[in-house]
Amino acid sequence: TTLDIGEEVLLDQTEAAHIVQCVRLYALACPRTSFTLIEDGRTVFRSPECATLVERVAEIFGRQTAESLVPIDTAESGMSLHGLIGRPGVGRSTRHEMNVFVSSRPVDSRTLNYALIESYHESLPKGRYPLAFVFFECDPAWVDVNVHPAKREVRFRSEPQVRAFVIRSVLQRLREL
């Protein structure tokens, strides 16, 4: 997939950074698709087709980041969580490498983000955030996408149940390491 934002569009650096971040998120959501972002005839982002999510993470964030991740794949009561999470003790100073997807769509979810952070409470020092590239799936009726006009932020009909599932899943996986 090639996105050319054109020569006629003049973007400030903040807008350009937001566009690159958006394309990166969709590249993570669809590892088997190649992505190229061109601005004013110059390629500003490129990620080739990758066979797996870990290959895509390595392509975008570097091999060292990819090697610090472990797979997670769990399901219960109509919910599933799969993807990659950081090993215990591996954290970042920002949430930039904490990416959550619902039904393969990049989203902002306080419930999922805080569940991830809480899961690492004993594994990371205060002020550090886990690495996560996780995909949460559930019945679409459980998801409220009408929280924000851009549909980026989501809430769940049963936030405590979702939160508890994610915490249990991540803690179980971390204990296995």
Residue frames as a rotation matrix with the C-alpha (Angstrom) as fourth column:
THR 1
0.592 0.806 0.000 0.00
0.806 -0.592 0.000 0.00
0.000 0.000 -1.000 0.00
THR 2
-0.616 -0.768 0.175 1.45
0.772 -0.633 -0.058 3.36
0.155 0.099 0.983 -1.00
LEU 3
0.590 0.728 -0.350 0.15
0.775 -0.632 -0.007 6.60
-0.226 -0.267 -0.937 0.41
ASP 4
-0.537 -0.697 0.475 1.35
0.790 -0.613 -0.007 9.77
0.297 0.372 0.880 -1.28
ILE 5
0.105 0.612 -0.784 0.28
0.816 -0.503 -0.284 12.83
-0.568 -0.610 -0.552 0.68
GLY 6
0.601 0.282 0.748 1.21
0.783 -0.393 -0.481 14.95
0.159 0.875 -0.457 -2.32
GLU 7
-0.508 -0.842 0.182 3.30
0.826 -0.536 -0.176 17.96
0.246 0.060 0.967 -3.12
GLU 8
-0.194 0.513 0.836 0.43
0.138 -0.830 0.541 20.43
0.971 0.220 0.090 -2.77
VAL 9
0.816 0.533 -0.225 -0.16
0.252 0.022 0.967 19.65
0.520 -0.846 -0.117 0.89
LEU 10
-0.241 -0.871 0.427 2.10
-0.230 -0.376 -0.897 21.57
0.943 -0.315 -0.110 3.21
LEU 11
0.682 0.456 -0.572 2.23
0.363 0.467 0.806 19.91
0.635 -0.757 0.153 6.59
ASP 12
0.368 -0.609 0.703 3.81
-0.857 -0.515 0.002 21.15
0.361 -0.603 -0.711 9.74
GLN 13
-0.582 -0.742 -0.332 6.12
-0.559 0.662 -0.500 18.72
0.591 -0.106 -0.800 11.51
THR 14
-0.662 0.393 0.639 3.51
-0.535 0.350 -0.769 17.74
-0.525 -0.851 -0.021 14.11
GLU 15
0.449 0.870 -0.206 0.92
-0.752 0.243 -0.613 16.82
-0.483 0.430 0.763 11.48
ALA 16
0.218 -0.461 -0.860 3.53
-0.762 0.470 -0.445 14.89
0.609 0.753 -0.249 9.49
ALA 17
-0.812 -0.542 0.217 4.59
-0.542 0.561 -0.626 12.97
0.218 -0.626 -0.749 12.62
HIS 18
-0.230 0.821 0.523 0.95
-0.615 0.293 -0.732 12.06
-0.754 -0.490 0.438 13.34
ILE 19
0.614 0.433 -0.660 0.53
-0.789 0.323 -0.523 10.73
-0.013 0.841 0.540 9.80
VAL 20
-0.262 -0.787 -0.559 3.70
-0.650 0.572 -0.501 8.64
0.714 0.232 -0.661 10.06
GLN 21
-0.807 -0.010 0.591 2.53
-0.535 0.438 -0.722 7.27
-0.252 -0.899 -0.359 13.43
CYS 22
0.225 0.970 0.088 -0.86
-0.734 0.228 -0.639 6.38
-0.640 0.079 0.764 11.94
VAL 23
0.503 -0.099 -0.859 0.75
-0.738 0.468 -0.486 4.51
0.450 0.878 0.163 9.04
ARG 24
-0.634 -0.773 -0.011 3.08
-0.615 0.513 -0.599 2.69
0.469 -0.373 -0.801 11.45
LEU 25
-0.474 0.533 0.700 0.09
-0.625 0.357 -0.695 1.51
-0.620 -0.767 0.164 13.47
TYR 26
0.634 0.736 -0.239 -1.69
-0.681 0.384 -0.624 0.18
-0.367 0.558 0.744 10.40
ALA 27
0.078 -0.699 -0.711 1.54
-0.725 0.449 -0.521 -1.50
0.684 0.556 -0.472 9.31
LEU 28
-0.819 -0.334 0.467 1.63
-0.573 0.521 -0.632 -3.26
-0.032 -0.785 -0.618 12.69
ALA 29
-0.036 0.915 0.402 -2.01
-0.635 0.289 -0.716 -4.26
-0.772 -0.281 0.571 12.30
CYS 30
0.928 0.371 -0.038 -1.36
-0.233 0.499 -0.835 -5.75
-0.291 0.784 0.549 8.84
PRO 31
0.135 -0.985 0.105 2.13
-0.381 0.046 0.923 -7.28
-0.915 -0.165 -0.369 8.78
ARG 32
-0.150 -0.188 0.971 1.52
0.632 0.737 0.240 -9.16
-0.760 0.649 0.008 5.52
THR 33
0.783 0.391 0.484 0.97
0.621 -0.537 -0.571 -5.87
0.037 0.748 -0.663 3.64
SER 34
-0.386 -0.922 0.025 3.80
0.922 -0.386 -0.020 -3.59
0.028 0.015 0.999 2.54
PHE 35
0.734 0.587 -0.341 3.49
0.620 -0.784 -0.014 0.11
-0.276 -0.201 -0.940 3.34
THR 36
-0.489 -0.817 0.306 5.15
0.867 -0.494 0.067 3.15
0.096 0.298 0.950 1.81
LEU 37
0.619 0.604 -0.501 4.45
0.649 -0.753 -0.107 6.74
-0.442 -0.259 -0.859 2.81
ILE 38
-0.340 -0.699 0.629 5.66
0.925 -0.368 0.091 9.44
0.168 0.613 0.772 0.42
GLU 39
0.583 0.442 -0.682 5.71
0.548 -0.833 -0.072 13.14
-0.600 -0.332 -0.728 1.18
ASP 40
0.694 -0.256 -0.673 6.69
-0.490 -0.853 -0.181 15.63
-0.527 0.455 -0.717 -1.50
GLY 41
0.703 -0.361 -0.612 8.30
-0.491 0.375 -0.786 12.87
0.514 0.854 0.087 -3.58
ARG 42
-0.435 -0.883 0.179 10.38
-0.703 0.209 -0.680 11.64
0.563 -0.421 -0.711 -0.64
THR 43
0.211 0.454 -0.866 9.77
0.202 0.846 0.493 8.31
0.956 -0.279 0.087 1.09
VAL 44
-0.153 -0.208 0.966 9.25
-0.799 -0.550 -0.245 9.06
0.582 -0.809 -0.083 4.80
PHE 45
-0.106 0.102 0.989 8.20
-0.737 0.659 -0.147 5.56
-0.667 -0.745 0.005 5.86
ARG 46
0.117 0.138 -0.984 8.58
-0.810 0.586 -0.014 2.16
0.574 0.799 0.180 4.26
SER 47
-0.312 -0.188 0.931 7.98
-0.700 0.708 -0.092 -1.30
-0.642 -0.681 -0.353 5.64
PRO 48
-0.638 0.039 -0.769 7.99
-0.654 0.500 0.568 -4.32
0.406 0.865 -0.293 3.34
GLU 49
0.530 0.796 -0.292 5.61
-0.569 0.589 0.573 -7.23
0.629 -0.137 0.765 3.59
CYS 50
-0.570 -0.667 0.480 6.47
-0.804 0.332 -0.494 -9.28
0.170 -0.667 -0.725 6.68
ALA 51
-0.445 0.367 -0.817 5.50
-0.018 0.908 0.418 -12.86
0.895 0.201 -0.397 7.46
THR 52
0.011 0.390 -0.921 4.88
0.906 0.385 0.174 -12.26
0.423 -0.836 -0.349 11.17
LEU 53
0.910 0.355 0.215 4.16
0.202 -0.832 0.517 -9.53
0.362 -0.427 -0.828 13.68
VAL 54
0.615 -0.738 -0.277 7.59
0.357 -0.052 0.933 -9.96
-0.703 -0.673 0.232 15.26
GLU 55
-0.239 -0.677 0.696 9.21
0.958 -0.045 0.285 -9.32
-0.161 0.734 0.659 11.84
ARG 56
0.350 0.445 0.824 7.11
0.585 -0.791 0.179 -6.16
0.732 0.419 -0.537 11.46
VAL 57
0.979 -0.034 -0.199 8.10
0.155 -0.509 0.847 -4.95
-0.130 -0.860 -0.493 14.93
ALA 58
0.159 -0.986 0.041 11.76
0.669 0.138 0.731 -5.59
-0.727 -0.089 0.681 14.06
GLU 59
-0.143 -0.159 0.977 11.33
0.948 -0.306 0.089 -3.67
0.284 0.939 0.194 10.81
ILE 60
0.510 0.478 0.715 9.76
0.314 -0.878 0.362 -0.63
0.801 0.039 -0.598 12.49
PHE 61
0.928 -0.025 0.372 11.26
-0.341 -0.464 0.818 -0.60
0.152 -0.885 -0.439 16.01
GLY 62
0.019 -0.998 -0.053 14.49
-0.932 0.001 -0.363 -2.53
0.363 0.056 -0.930 15.50
ARG 63
0.066 -0.092 -0.994 15.73
-0.092 0.991 -0.098 -6.05
0.994 0.098 0.057 16.07
GLN 64
-0.886 -0.460 -0.065 16.66
0.030 0.082 -0.996 -5.35
0.464 -0.884 -0.059 19.71
THR 65
-0.480 0.801 0.358 13.08
-0.862 -0.356 -0.360 -4.38
-0.162 -0.481 0.862 20.54
ALA 66
0.333 0.639 -0.693 11.71
-0.761 0.616 0.202 -7.44
0.556 0.461 0.692 18.75
GLU 67
-0.237 -0.528 -0.815 14.09
0.063 0.829 -0.555 -9.71
0.969 -0.183 -0.164 20.67
SER 68
-0.965 -0.113 0.238 12.85
-0.213 -0.201 -0.956 -8.31
0.156 -0.973 0.170 23.99
LEU 69
-0.159 0.986 0.050 9.29
-0.987 -0.160 0.019 -9.49
0.027 -0.047 0.999 23.28
VAL 70
-0.943 0.001 0.332 7.49
-0.036 0.994 -0.106 -12.76
-0.330 -0.112 -0.937 23.91
PRO 71
-0.648 0.754 -0.110 4.30
-0.154 0.012 0.988 -14.01
0.746 0.657 0.109 22.27
ILE 72
-0.770 0.566 0.293 1.01
-0.271 0.126 -0.954 -14.06
-0.577 -0.815 0.056 24.11
ASP 73
-0.598 0.641 -0.482 -2.04
-0.482 0.193 0.855 -15.96
0.641 0.743 0.194 22.91
THR 74
-0.945 0.312 -0.102 -4.93
0.258 0.515 -0.817 -16.63
-0.203 -0.798 -0.567 25.26
ALA 75
-0.534 0.840 0.094 -8.70
-0.364 -0.329 0.871 -16.77
0.763 0.431 0.482 25.21
GLU 76
-0.833 0.404 -0.379 -11.57
0.551 0.537 -0.639 -17.10
-0.055 -0.741 -0.670 27.66
SER 77
-0.184 0.888 -0.422 -15.26
0.640 -0.217 -0.737 -16.19
-0.746 -0.406 -0.528 27.92
GLY 78
0.660 0.539 0.523 -15.57
0.731 -0.300 -0.612 -14.78
-0.173 0.787 -0.593 24.41
MET 79
0.850 -0.470 -0.240 -12.39
-0.471 -0.880 0.058 -12.67
-0.238 0.064 -0.969 24.66
SER 80
0.669 -0.727 0.156 -8.94
0.743 0.658 -0.120 -13.27
-0.016 0.197 0.980 23.23
LEU 81
0.779 -0.562 -0.279 -5.59
-0.472 -0.818 0.329 -11.55
-0.413 -0.125 -0.902 23.53
HIS 82
0.597 -0.654 0.464 -2.69
0.740 0.673 -0.003 -12.26
-0.310 0.346 0.886 21.21
GLY 83
0.875 -0.388 0.289 0.42
-0.137 -0.771 -0.622 -10.50
0.464 0.505 -0.728 20.03
LEU 84
0.017 -0.956 -0.292 3.72
0.611 0.241 -0.754 -9.63
0.791 -0.165 0.589 21.68
ILE 85
0.959 0.204 0.198 4.55
-0.031 -0.616 0.787 -8.32
0.283 -0.761 -0.584 25.16
GLY 86
0.199 -0.944 0.263 7.80
-0.649 -0.328 -0.687 -7.26
0.735 -0.034 -0.678 26.78
ARG 87
0.000 -0.328 -0.945 9.79
0.521 0.807 -0.280 -9.57
0.854 -0.492 0.171 29.00
PRO 88
0.838 0.262 -0.479 9.78
0.543 -0.318 0.777 -8.75
0.051 -0.911 -0.409 32.73
GLY 89
0.197 -0.778 -0.597 12.08
0.560 -0.411 0.719 -5.82
-0.805 -0.476 0.355 33.43
VAL 90
-0.722 -0.398 0.565 11.95
0.687 -0.323 0.650 -4.51
-0.076 0.858 0.507 29.86
GLY 91
0.356 0.871 -0.339 10.25
0.805 -0.470 -0.362 -1.12
-0.474 -0.144 -0.868 29.81
ARG 92
-0.304 -0.353 0.885 10.27
0.768 -0.640 0.009 2.30
0.563 0.682 0.466 28.25
SER 93
-0.848 -0.081 -0.523 10.00
0.416 -0.712 -0.565 5.83
-0.327 -0.697 0.638 29.61
THR 94
-0.575 0.712 -0.404 6.97
-0.774 -0.633 -0.014 6.55
-0.266 0.304 0.915 27.38
ARG 95
0.031 0.709 0.705 3.91
-0.156 0.700 -0.697 4.64
-0.987 -0.089 0.132 26.18
HIS 96
0.076 -0.002 -0.997 4.98
-0.930 -0.362 -0.070 4.90
-0.361 0.932 -0.029 22.51
GLU 97
-0.650 -0.338 -0.680 5.74
-0.593 0.785 0.177 1.18
0.474 0.519 -0.711 22.29
MET 98
-0.773 0.573 0.272 2.55
0.124 0.557 -0.821 0.15
-0.622 -0.601 -0.502 24.06
ASN 99
-0.715 0.456 -0.530 0.20
-0.691 -0.340 0.638 -0.49
0.111 0.822 0.558 21.14
VAL 100
-0.604 0.601 0.523 -3.25
0.084 0.701 -0.708 -1.99
-0.792 -0.384 -0.474 21.42
PHE 101
-0.820 0.378 -0.429 -5.60
-0.492 -0.085 0.866 -3.10
0.291 0.922 0.255 18.70
VAL 102
-0.382 0.783 0.490 -9.25
-0.226 0.435 -0.872 -4.10
-0.896 -0.444 0.010 18.95
SER 103
0.610 0.567 0.554 -10.56
0.313 0.470 -0.825 -6.21
-0.728 0.677 0.109 16.08
SER 104
0.033 -0.791 0.610 -7.24
0.974 0.162 0.157 -5.46
-0.223 0.590 0.776 14.30
ARG 105
0.523 0.170 0.835 -7.85
0.436 -0.896 -0.091 -1.70
0.732 0.411 -0.542 14.53
PRO 106
-0.634 -0.741 -0.222 -5.36
0.602 -0.292 -0.743 0.52
0.485 -0.605 0.631 16.38
VAL 107
0.468 0.853 0.232 -7.22
0.377 -0.431 0.820 2.14
0.799 -0.296 -0.523 19.26
ASP 108
-0.676 -0.454 0.581 -6.81
-0.389 -0.450 -0.804 4.15
0.626 -0.769 0.128 22.42
SER 109
0.420 0.795 -0.437 -8.26
0.067 0.453 0.889 2.28
0.905 -0.403 0.137 25.36
ARG 110
-0.036 -0.393 0.919 -7.69
-0.885 -0.416 -0.212 3.31
0.465 -0.820 -0.333 28.93
THR 111
0.756 0.398 0.520 -8.96
-0.610 0.717 0.337 -0.06
-0.239 -0.572 0.785 30.06
LEU 112
0.897 -0.436 -0.069 -6.44
0.348 0.795 -0.497 -2.02
0.272 0.421 0.865 27.98
ASN 113
0.180 -0.879 0.442 -3.56
-0.106 -0.464 -0.880 0.38
0.978 0.111 -0.176 28.62
TYR 114
0.076 -0.129 0.989 -4.05
-0.954 -0.299 0.035 0.45
0.291 -0.946 -0.145 32.38
ALA 115
0.930 0.238 0.279 -4.48
-0.308 0.921 0.241 -3.34
-0.200 -0.310 0.930 32.47
LEU 116
0.634 -0.768 -0.088 -1.13
0.374 0.405 -0.835 -3.72
0.677 0.496 0.544 30.73
ILE 117
-0.061 -0.665 0.744 0.56
-0.465 -0.640 -0.611 -1.23
0.883 -0.384 -0.270 33.07
GLU 118
0.404 0.294 0.866 -0.94
-0.915 0.131 0.383 -2.90
-0.001 -0.947 0.321 36.13
SER 119
0.987 -0.028 -0.155 0.21
0.006 0.990 -0.142 -6.33
0.158 0.139 0.978 34.90
TYR 120
0.255 -0.967 0.028 3.81
0.465 0.097 -0.880 -5.10
0.848 0.237 0.474 34.97
HIS 121
0.797 0.151 0.585 3.49
-0.339 -0.689 0.640 -3.44
0.499 -0.709 -0.498 38.40
GLU 122
0.797 -0.504 0.334 5.99
-0.156 0.362 0.919 -5.86
-0.584 -0.784 0.210 39.96
SER 123
0.490 -0.596 0.636 8.13
0.808 0.584 -0.075 -6.24
-0.327 0.551 0.768 36.83
LEU 124
-0.004 -0.449 0.894 8.90
0.694 -0.644 -0.321 -2.59
0.720 0.619 0.314 36.03
PRO 125
-0.708 -0.274 -0.651 9.93
0.673 -0.542 -0.504 0.38
-0.214 -0.795 0.568 38.15
LYS 126
0.332 0.838 -0.434 7.45
0.646 -0.537 -0.542 3.20
-0.687 -0.101 -0.719 38.63
GLY 127
0.315 -0.137 -0.939 7.42
-0.433 -0.901 -0.014 5.55
-0.845 0.411 -0.343 35.66
ARG 128
-0.814 -0.543 -0.207 8.34
-0.459 0.381 0.803 2.83
-0.357 0.748 -0.559 33.16
TYR 129
0.270 0.946 -0.179 5.90
-0.820 0.129 -0.557 1.37
-0.504 0.297 0.811 30.64
PRO 130
-0.020 -0.258 0.966 5.76
0.115 0.959 0.259 -2.11
-0.993 0.116 0.010 29.14
LEU 131
-0.777 -0.141 -0.613 6.35
-0.606 -0.094 0.790 -2.90
-0.169 0.985 -0.013 25.52
ALA 132
-0.323 0.709 0.627 3.19
0.199 0.699 -0.687 -4.33
-0.925 -0.097 -0.367 24.00
PHE 133
-0.704 0.257 -0.662 1.83
-0.709 -0.219 0.670 -5.01
0.027 0.941 0.337 20.55
VAL 134
-0.864 0.396 0.312 -1.39
0.182 0.822 -0.539 -6.76
-0.470 -0.409 -0.782 21.48
PHE 135
-0.699 0.686 -0.204 -4.62
-0.408 -0.148 0.901 -7.56
0.588 0.713 0.383 19.71
PHE 136
-0.790 0.541 0.289 -7.78
-0.154 0.282 -0.947 -7.84
-0.594 -0.792 -0.139 21.78
GLU 137
-0.748 0.604 -0.275 -10.82
-0.220 0.166 0.961 -9.53
0.627 0.779 0.008 20.26
CYS 138
-0.797 0.600 0.066 -14.34
0.131 0.279 -0.951 -9.75
-0.589 -0.750 -0.301 21.63
ASP 139
-0.054 0.879 0.474 -17.94
0.975 0.148 -0.163 -9.62
-0.213 0.454 -0.865 20.52
PRO 140
-0.682 -0.241 0.691 -18.31
0.512 -0.831 0.215 -6.33
0.522 0.501 0.690 18.58
ALA 141
0.362 0.896 0.256 -21.41
0.314 -0.375 0.872 -5.53
0.878 -0.236 -0.417 20.65
TRP 142
0.513 -0.239 -0.824 -19.11
0.854 0.048 0.518 -5.20
-0.084 -0.970 0.228 23.70
VAL 143
-0.533 -0.845 -0.044 -17.16
0.815 -0.527 0.240 -2.32
-0.226 0.092 0.970 22.10
ASP 144
0.686 0.662 -0.303 -18.32
0.564 -0.746 -0.353 1.30
-0.460 0.072 -0.885 22.14
VAL 145
-0.294 -0.813 0.503 -16.53
0.954 -0.214 0.210 3.20
-0.063 0.542 0.838 19.37
ASN 146
0.288 0.527 0.800 -18.65
0.588 -0.757 0.286 6.33
0.756 0.388 -0.527 19.75
VAL 147
0.383 -0.251 -0.889 -16.47
0.859 -0.257 0.442 7.79
-0.340 -0.933 0.118 22.49
HIS 148
-0.248 -0.583 -0.774 -14.62
0.056 -0.806 0.590 10.20
-0.967 0.103 0.233 20.20
PRO 149
0.582 0.560 -0.590 -15.50
-0.504 -0.321 -0.802 11.62
-0.638 0.764 0.095 16.75
ALA 150
-0.070 -0.704 -0.707 -12.42
-0.993 0.114 -0.016 10.02
0.092 0.701 -0.707 15.17
LYS 151
0.839 0.497 -0.220 -13.49
-0.463 0.866 0.189 6.59
0.284 -0.057 0.957 16.51
ARG 152
-0.054 -0.952 -0.301 -9.93
-0.342 0.300 -0.890 6.03
0.938 0.055 -0.342 17.76
GLU 153
-0.782 -0.179 0.597 -10.84
-0.616 0.079 -0.784 5.81
0.094 -0.981 -0.172 21.44
VAL 154
-0.120 0.750 -0.651 -12.94
-0.172 0.630 0.757 2.85
0.978 0.203 0.053 22.55
ARG 155
-0.477 0.085 0.875 -14.66
-0.872 0.077 -0.483 1.70
-0.108 -0.993 0.038 25.71
PHE 156
-0.807 0.175 -0.564 -16.09
0.000 0.955 0.296 -1.66
0.591 0.239 -0.771 26.60
ARG 157
0.181 0.971 0.155 -19.55
-0.375 -0.077 0.924 -2.51
0.909 -0.226 0.350 27.88
SER 158
0.976 0.078 -0.202 -17.94
0.140 0.485 0.863 -4.59
0.165 -0.871 0.463 30.63
GLU 159
0.440 -0.860 0.259 -14.70
-0.542 -0.484 -0.686 -2.79
0.715 0.162 -0.680 31.39
PRO 160
0.214 -0.406 0.888 -13.99
-0.924 0.211 0.319 -4.68
-0.317 -0.889 -0.330 34.68
GLN 161
0.762 0.109 0.638 -14.31
0.001 0.986 -0.170 -8.05
-0.647 0.130 0.751 32.90
VAL 162
0.865 -0.480 0.145 -12.00
0.151 -0.025 -0.988 -6.95
0.478 0.877 0.051 30.05
ARG 163
0.347 -0.748 0.566 -9.48
-0.807 -0.546 -0.227 -5.46
0.478 -0.378 -0.793 32.49
ALA 164
0.371 -0.158 0.915 -9.42
-0.705 0.593 0.389 -8.58
-0.604 -0.790 0.109 34.66
PHE 165
0.921 0.000 0.390 -8.98
0.227 0.814 -0.534 -10.85
-0.318 0.580 0.750 31.62
VAL 166
0.694 -0.697 0.178 -6.05
-0.096 -0.335 -0.937 -8.84
0.713 0.634 -0.300 30.26
ILE 167
0.214 -0.625 0.751 -4.32
-0.962 -0.269 0.050 -8.67
0.171 -0.733 -0.658 33.66
ARG 168
0.566 0.042 0.823 -4.77
-0.387 0.896 0.220 -12.43
-0.728 -0.443 0.523 34.25
SER 169
0.964 -0.141 0.227 -3.52
0.267 0.516 -0.814 -13.23
-0.002 0.845 0.535 30.75
VAL 170
0.518 -0.810 0.275 -0.42
-0.357 -0.497 -0.791 -11.04
0.778 0.311 -0.546 30.92
LEU 171
0.227 -0.428 0.875 0.48
-0.967 0.007 0.254 -12.07
-0.115 -0.904 -0.413 34.48
GLN 172
0.767 0.098 0.634 0.16
-0.123 0.992 -0.005 -15.75
-0.630 -0.074 0.773 33.56
ARG 173
0.876 -0.453 0.168 2.42
0.281 0.194 -0.940 -15.27
0.393 0.870 0.297 30.54
LEU 174
0.343 -0.777 0.528 5.01
-0.675 -0.594 -0.437 -13.32
0.653 -0.207 -0.729 32.55
ARG 175
0.408 -0.152 0.900 5.08
-0.793 0.429 0.432 -16.05
-0.452 -0.891 0.054 35.22
GLU 176
0.949 -0.008 0.314 5.88
0.144 0.901 -0.410 -18.62
-0.279 0.435 0.856 32.53
LEU 177
0.706 -0.702 0.094 9.13
-0.179 -0.306 -0.935 -16.85
0.685 0.644 -0.342 31.68
